């Protein structure tokens, strides 16, 4: 895990799910994905959006040309734990279909314009992953 992520995770846990700096005020979730090859638990802080009873996360990787490692881990092992605030629970993940993705993605770009920048920086469609509590 990068030092940057380690700092975010520590701050998240010390402050009941809140962090400052460039992510202050952003809804952050900790994904406890299971490595597709290693089988080891990997913890990744990412922004999320509540969509009804589900949570949406965005495999933007800041507009990089490839999806983040956590996305590949989720595709290989779609059931894992997440931390939201002070709560930890198990979710099942699936990629949003085209119809539901359109609104969720538009809302995310409207609320957090950097996601529009990420989209403009890459040729790939940024996956929206839906997390359903199990």
C-alpha positions in Angstrom: 0.0 0.0 0.0 1.3 3.4 -0.8 2.3 5.8 1.9 -0.3 8.2 0.6 -3.1 5.7 1.0 -1.8 4.6 4.4 -2.1 8.2 5.6 -5.6 8.5 4.3 -6.6 5.2 5.9 -5.1 6.2 9.2 -6.8 9.6 9.2 -10.2 8.0 8.1 -10.0 5.6 11.1 -8.9 8.3 13.6 -11.7 10.6 12.6 -14.7 8.3 12.2 -14.5 8.3 8.4 -13.7 11.9 7.8 -10.5 13.2 6.2 -9.1 16.6 5.4 -6.7 18.0 2.9 -7.6 17.7 -0.8 -10.4 15.2 0.1 -12.0 17.2 2.8 -15.8 17.0 2.5 -15.6 14.1 0.1 -17.4 10.9 0.9 -14.7 8.3 1.3 -15.1 4.5 1.7 -12.4 1.9 2.4 -12.6 -1.1 0.2 -11.1 -4.3 1.6 -10.7 -6.1 -1.7 -9.2 -9.5 -2.1 -6.2 -9.7 -4.4 -7.1 -11.4 -7.7 -3.8 -13.2 -7.8 -2.4 -13.0 -4.3 -5.6 -13.7 -2.3 -4.4 -11.0 0.2 -6.7 -8.3 1.5 -5.9 -4.9 0.0 -7.4 -1.7 1.5 -8.1 1.2 -0.9 -9.7 4.5 0.0 -12.0 5.7 -2.8 -14.8 8.2 -3.2 -18.4 6.9 -3.2 -21.9 8.0 -3.8 -25.0 6.7 -2.1 -27.6 5.4 -4.6 -30.6 4.3 -2.7 -29.5 1.5 -0.4 -26.4 0.8 -2.5 -23.1 2.6 -2.8 -21.4 3.5 -6.1 -17.6 3.6 -6.5 -15.8 4.9 -9.5 -12.8 3.1 -11.1 -11.4 6.4 -12.4 -7.7 6.1 -11.3 -7.6 9.9 -11.9 -8.1 9.4 -15.6 -5.3 6.8 -16.1 -5.5 4.7 -19.3 -6.2 1.5 -17.3 -8.5 0.6 -14.5 -7.2 0.5 -10.9 -6.0 -2.7 -9.3 -8.9 -2.7 -6.9 -11.3 -2.9 -9.8 -9.6 -6.1 -11.1 -9.7 -7.5 -7.6 -13.5 -6.8 -7.3 -14.1 -8.4 -10.7 -12.3 -11.6 -9.4 -13.7 -11.5 -5.9 -17.0 -9.5 -5.8 -17.8 -10.1 -2.1 -15.6 -8.2 0.4 -15.8 -5.8 3.3 -16.0 -2.0 3.3 -15.7 0.7 5.9 -18.1 3.6 5.8 -17.7 6.0 8.7 -17.4 3.9 11.8 -19.3 0.9 10.3 -17.7 -2.2 8.6 -19.9 -4.5 6.6 -19.8 -7.0 3.7 -20.9 -6.0 0.2 -21.4 -7.7 -3.1 -20.1 -5.8 -6.2 -21.3 -5.5 -9.7 -20.6 -3.2 -12.6 -23.5 -0.8 -13.2 -25.4 -1.4 -16.5 -25.3 1.3 -19.1 -28.8 2.7 -18.2 -28.1 3.1 -14.5 -24.5 4.2 -15.1 -25.5 7.2 -17.1 -27.4 9.0 -14.3 -25.0 8.0 -11.5 -21.9 9.1 -13.5 -23.6 12.4 -14.5 -24.5 13.1 -10.9 -20.9 12.3 -9.7 -19.4 14.6 -12.3 -21.8 17.4 -11.3 -21.1 17.0 -7.6 -17.3 16.5 -8.1 -16.1 18.1 -11.3 -12.7 16.5 -11.2 -14.5 13.3 -12.4 -15.3 15.1 -15.6 -11.6 15.9 -15.9 -10.7 12.2 -15.3 -13.1 11.2 -18.1 -11.6 13.7 -20.5 -8.1 12.4 -19.7 -8.8 8.8 -20.8 -10.2 6.9 -23.8 -11.7 4.2 -21.6 -15.2 4.3 -20.1 -14.7 4.7 -16.4 -16.6 1.8 -14.7 -19.2 2.6 -12.0 -19.3 -0.3 -9.5 -22.4 -0.8 -7.4 -21.9 -2.2 -3.9 -24.9 -3.9 -2.2 -24.8 -4.7 1.4 -25.2 -8.5 2.0 
